[in-house]
């Protein structure tokens, strides 16, 4: 089974932070690829723990995930654009 999620990455000091809003999990790394890898690992660990505890279905519901094909879960919304903006005040 695959789950489609959103990944946000930004630089914070000398580290890169990766965050998945659907599951509210973040991680970091010394470069972008390490931050991505660490986030995926953290998500997988979290999912494995929910399965062990018997709360996986509740986890999926809480994250807003739904089955879109036989083997793919996705959020009900799709990220179209993520762009920093500047607003004058």
Wavefront OBJ file of the C-alpha trace (Angstrom):
o trace
v 0.000 0.000 0.000
v 1.196 3.516 -0.771
v 0.170 6.741 0.927
v 0.413 10.078 -0.897
v 1.432 12.845 1.482
v 2.723 16.393 1.329
v 6.306 17.213 2.230
v 7.449 20.713 3.126
v 11.178 21.443 3.373
v 12.854 24.594 4.557
v 16.251 25.646 5.794
v 16.523 26.575 9.448
v 20.001 27.738 10.446
v 22.413 25.148 9.113
v 19.824 22.320 9.096
v 17.056 21.356 6.691
v 13.652 20.643 8.211
v 11.124 18.391 6.502
v 7.486 18.329 7.612
v 4.396 16.375 6.614
v 1.240 18.292 7.631
v -1.189 15.411 7.085
v 0.469 13.257 9.755
v 1.983 16.172 11.719
v 5.458 14.644 11.689
v 8.717 16.462 11.097
v 12.359 15.553 10.872
v 15.603 17.198 9.843
v 18.955 16.588 8.229
v 22.195 18.258 7.252
v 21.014 18.402 3.608
v 17.710 18.124 1.719
v 18.040 14.446 0.849
v 18.866 13.507 4.456
v 15.888 15.528 5.714
v 13.608 13.744 3.210
v 14.992 10.323 4.118
v 14.606 11.000 7.849
v 11.013 12.197 7.403
v 10.029 9.056 5.497
v 11.648 6.916 8.183
v 9.771 8.788 10.939
v 6.462 8.373 9.095
v 7.041 4.649 8.575
v 7.933 4.149 12.254
v 4.789 6.032 13.299
v 2.595 3.929 10.995
v 4.176 0.680 12.215
v 3.471 1.702 15.819
v -0.191 2.519 15.074
v -0.554 -0.929 13.495
v 0.987 -2.586 16.576
v -1.354 -0.643 18.871
v -4.416 -1.398 16.717
v -5.060 2.273 15.968
v -4.047 2.344 12.292
v -7.582 2.860 10.950
v -8.152 5.718 13.404
v -4.778 7.193 12.391
v -5.821 7.160 8.711
v -9.128 8.822 9.538
v -7.488 11.464 11.752
v -5.030 12.289 8.943
v -7.859 12.695 6.431
v -6.603 9.870 4.221
v -8.926 7.926 1.951
v -8.492 5.102 -0.532
v -8.294 6.435 -4.099
v -7.323 3.143 -5.757
v -6.964 -0.396 -4.480
v -3.469 0.193 -3.113
v -3.134 3.992 -2.776
v -4.330 6.232 0.048
v -4.364 9.995 -0.411
v -5.573 13.125 1.333
v -8.840 14.686 0.267
v -6.994 17.819 -0.808
v -4.160 18.290 -3.274
v -1.366 20.810 -2.806
v -1.229 22.956 -5.936
v 1.450 25.472 -5.040
v 3.660 26.359 -2.137
v 5.426 29.676 -2.675
v 6.833 32.212 -0.216
v 5.140 35.604 -0.597
v 5.924 39.047 0.730
v 3.184 41.353 1.993
v 3.716 45.060 2.679
v 2.154 46.326 5.900
l 1 2 3 4 5 6 7 8 9 10 11 12 13 14 15 16 17 18 19 20 21 22 23 24 25 26 27 28 29 30 31 32 33 34 35 36 37 38 39 40 41 42 43 44 45 46 47 48 49 50 51 52 53 54 55 56 57 58 59 60 61 62 63 64 65 66 67 68 69 70 71 72 73 74 75 76 77 78 79 80 81 82 83 84 85 86 87 88 89
